Amino acid sequence: MAYEYRGIAYLRQKLNRKRIRVRRRYNFYEMKILVRDLGISTPPELRGWNSALGWCAHAVDDMADRLIFREFRNDIFGMNEIYFANNTDTLFDSAILSALIASCSFVRVYRTDGALPALEVIDGANATGVMNESTGLLEEGYAVLERNSMGQPTREAWFTKERTVYYENGRQTDEREHPAGWPLLVPVVFRPDAQRPFGHSRISRACMSYTESAIRTIKRSEISAEFYSFPQKWVTGVAQDAEFADKWQAAMSAFIKFTVDENGADTVKFGQFQQASQAPHLEQLRMFASLFAGETALTLDDLGFPSENPSSQEAIKAAHENLRLKARKAQRTFGTGFLNAGFLAACLRDDYTYSRDAIAMTRPIWEPVFEPDASGLNLLGDGVLKLNTAVPDFITRETLRDLTGIQTSESETI
């Protein structure tokens, strides 16, 4: 059944509905979120004061830093050349980071004066579309290319299978046909499923809730620290008409003179209220850190609660096993997005409508999520030697690079 375009108006409304959620997650990542004060233990003078916590940024960056795209293998369309001409060091990292925060990012493909097409990353707050779930490509797409200082769109683009239509201030200004056969806007999605084809954000609702609770805990600990550092004191038996001209000087002076009643019967007594303890706040913060670590497959070391003994590379790898599995899953879905973008760029470069099935054997290759240390390389070398002794050429140079991330020269053999 042929797809019927819903139009740019529908896609504008769809983006506006999603943009608020995406911007909220960006605020958590950038530590700009304003946390609601419960108003129970906070003095009125400190109701507007807010702390910042970088746990959500850690959750995103710790995974993004381990996702390093290398190349396409069996690249029959020369997609590697197109990507290398488009500053891959920035393009891949930007697309991955935005997809982890917003659940998806988009790669826009367009013609330039050069021989190769250009690729541009657009974050999930400025693009959307209707997805064809069998291919991961869009049936139609929409992107905001530029906004004014008030956040209103000034340049927009509507992407269809036949053409890209450009708008400025709501009016159509240009229309460019293309031979790709699919809209030149490709989604790069993190953890999609049947119900949510545009994926899930790394900053989940649970992450945001734990972060807000932890920020409130930090704020309460700051307030409690004032009483912990300078506990309240009391004195009895002082004459009723006695006054302290300077309470700070009275508290800090080495010698203070008090005047008792005229009968002299009363005795001056000094005292101090029990100091407020910081331990409950620390334990509560550690509890939220444990919950956040469980949600994001991190460890307490990653969140600022270091263990007593330093861990070896194997221990770190074992502790991050869940993170490794999530990263491998992200590699598969991100690789599909980059493969689709490269395929459309090849169609645009050659001015020809290739079949999507033509890239079925092309594989995105990533660097290892965890690079082995010296002891790991030693164990791996023993294993490779034994395997190749039993089955000659079972482990090739290419396989070994996939396992270690180390590039060997062409003259070297295993």
Buried (B, 14 or more C-beta within 10 A) or exposed (E): EEEEBBEBEBBBEBBEEBBEBBBBBBBBBEBEBEBEBEEEEBEEEBEEEBBEBBBBBBBBBBBBEBBBBBBBEEBEBBBBBBBEBBEBEEBBBBBBBBBBBBBBBBBBBBBEEEEBBBBBBBBBBBBBBBBBEEBBBBBBBBBBBEBEEEEEBBBBBBBBBBEBBBBBEEEEEEEEEBEBBBBBBBBBBBBBEEEEBBBBBBBBEEBBBBBBBBBBBBBBBBBBEEBBEEEEEEBEEBEEEEEEEEEEEEEEEEEEEEEBEEEEEEEBEEEEEEEBEEEEBEEBBBBBBBBBBEBBBBBBBBBEBEEEEEBEBBEBBEBBEBBBEBBEEBBEBBBBBBBBBBBBBBBBBEEEEBEBEEBEEBEBBBBBBBBBEEEBBEEBEEEBEEEBEEEEEEBEBEEBBBBBBEEEEEEEEB
